[in-house]
Amino acid sequence: MIGYSEVLQTMAAMIIFSVIMMNANRMIHRNTVMQIDGELEQQVISIGQEIIEEARTKAYDRVTYNSSTPPTMIPEGFTPSSDFPNNKERHQFIAFEDYHGYTDTIQTSHGDFIIDVEVFYVDDVNYEEIPNQSTFKKIEVNITSDFLRSGEQPRGYKLEFIRNYYAE
């Protein structure tokens, strides 16, 4: 009987050790996934912030570009949102609204990031989209990646910035 108790103790120790190793492996895997997600999210924020900062350096509106005087009618003199250009080349952008409709896929060492940008006028109270001109414009930079997922669907990120004509 003594020989059997040593075998049973050894088997019990192996089972306990296996359970500990499985839990340790699960924790290492979860930490690795969280680390990779964090690096990808940093890349998303970097890309989005770069576009926003670039847009902030442009003129508030096409009518104010290279103009020494403000438009005669504010805000009615600004470009209507229906006339926002859909330029595809970022190097041609001269005004904040030029980023409207901009799409691109940026390839990085962390994978491909799909960018979609919208610019629109917002009211000065709730900062909600409005159809007519205003002294406030909002840029929304939407970024997705196949490597950032929520279940089966790619997870999207939206970075926003509200610009005021008078705050230039």
C-alpha positions in Angstrom: 0.0 0.0 0.0 2.8 2.4 0.6 3.9 2.3 -3.0 0.4 3.3 -4.1 0.2 6.3 -1.8 3.4 7.8 -3.3 2.0 7.3 -6.8 -1.2 9.0 -5.8 0.6 11.9 -4.2 2.8 12.3 -7.3 -0.3 12.3 -9.5 -2.1 14.9 -7.2 1.1 17.1 -7.3 1.1 16.8 -11.2 -2.6 17.8 -11.4 -2.1 20.8 -9.1 1.0 21.8 -11.0 -0.9 21.5 -14.3 -3.7 23.8 -13.0 -1.2 26.4 -11.8 0.6 26.3 -15.2 -2.7 26.7 -17.1 -3.7 29.7 -15.0 -0.3 31.2 -15.5 -0.5 30.7 -19.3 -3.9 32.2 -19.4 -2.7 35.3 -17.5 0.4 35.7 -19.7 -1.8 35.4 -22.8 -4.3 38.0 -21.5 -1.5 40.4 -20.6 0.1 40.0 -24.0 -3.2 40.7 -25.7 -3.7 43.8 -23.5 -0.2 45.1 -24.3 -0.7 44.6 -28.1 -4.1 46.4 -27.9 -2.5 49.3 -26.0 0.2 49.6 -28.7 -2.4 49.6 -31.5 -4.5 52.1 -29.7 -1.5 54.4 -29.3 -0.9 54.2 -33.0 -4.6 55.0 -33.7 -4.4 58.1 -31.4 -1.2 59.2 -33.0 -2.6 59.0 -36.5 -5.8 60.7 -35.6 -4.1 63.5 -33.6 -1.7 64.1 -36.5 -4.7 64.7 -38.9 -6.4 67.0 -36.4 -3.3 69.0 -35.6 -2.6 69.4 -39.4 -6.2 70.5 -39.9 -5.9 73.1 -37.2 -3.1 74.8 -39.0 -5.3 75.4 -42.1 -7.6 78.4 -42.6 -11.0 78.2 -40.9 -12.7 78.4 -44.3 -11.8 78.6 -47.9 -13.1 82.2 -48.0 -10.6 83.2 -45.3 -7.6 81.6 -46.9 -5.0 84.3 -47.9 -7.6 86.9 -47.1 -6.5 90.0 -45.1 -10.1 90.9 -44.2 -12.8 88.7 -42.7 -15.9 87.8 -44.8 -18.5 90.5 -45.1 -21.2 88.2 -43.6 -20.3 85.9 -40.7 -21.3 83.1 -40.6 -23.4 83.3 -43.8 -20.3 84.1 -45.9 -18.6 80.8 -45.1 -18.6 77.9 -47.4 -21.9 76.0 -47.2 -21.5 72.4 -46.0 -23.0 71.1 -49.2 -20.0 72.7 -51.0 -17.3 71.2 -48.9 -14.8 69.7 -51.3 -14.0 66.1 -51.5 -10.3 66.4 -52.1 -8.3 63.2 -52.0 -4.8 64.6 -51.8 -3.9 65.9 -48.3 -1.1 68.1 -49.6 -3.7 70.2 -51.5 -5.8 71.0 -48.4 -5.8 74.7 -47.6 -8.8 75.0 -45.3 -10.3 73.1 -42.4 -13.3 71.8 -44.4 -11.0 70.3 -47.1 -10.6 67.3 -44.8 -14.3 66.5 -45.3 -14.5 63.2 -47.1 -10.8 62.4 -46.8 -10.2 58.7 -46.7 -6.9 56.8 -46.6 -5.3 53.5 -45.6 -2.1 54.0 -43.6 0.2 51.1 -43.5 2.4 50.8 -40.4 4.4 48.2 -38.7 1.3 47.5 -36.6 -0.9 46.8 -39.6 -3.2 48.8 -41.8 -5.4 51.6 -40.4 -8.4 52.9 -42.4 -9.1 56.6 -42.0 -12.4 58.4 -42.7 -12.8 62.1 -41.9 -15.9 64.2 -41.7 -16.1 68.0 -41.2 -19.4 69.8 -40.5 -20.8 72.9 -38.9 -22.1 72.6 -35.3 -24.2 74.8 -33.1 -22.6 76.7 -30.3 -24.7 75.2 -27.5 -24.7 71.4 -27.9 -22.1 71.1 -30.6 -24.6 69.1 -32.7 -24.4 69.0 -36.5 -26.4 71.7 -38.2 -27.1 72.2 -42.0 -26.3 75.9 -42.1 -23.1 77.9 -41.6 -21.8 78.7 -38.1 -18.7 79.9 -36.5 -18.1 76.4 -35.2 -16.9 73.4 -37.2 -16.3 69.9 -36.0 -13.8 67.4 -37.4 -14.4 63.7 -36.7 -11.5 61.3 -37.6 -12.7 57.7 -37.6 -10.1 55.0 -37.6 -10.5 51.3 -37.8 -8.1 48.4 -38.1 -8.6 44.7 -38.6 -6.3 44.0 -35.7 -8.4 45.9 -33.2 -11.6 43.9 -32.7 -14.6 43.8 -30.5 -15.6 40.2 -31.0 -16.0 39.6 -34.8 -16.2 43.2 -35.9 -13.3 45.7 -36.2 -13.4 48.2 -33.4 -13.6 51.8 -34.6 -12.2 54.9 -32.9 -13.4 58.4 -33.3 -11.3 61.4 -32.5 -13.1 64.8 -32.5 -12.1 68.4 -32.4 -14.3 71.5 -32.5 -12.9 74.7 -34.0 -14.2 78.2 -33.5 -13.7 80.9 -36.1 -13.0 83.5 -33.4 -10.4 81.4 -31.6 -7.9 81.5 -34.4 
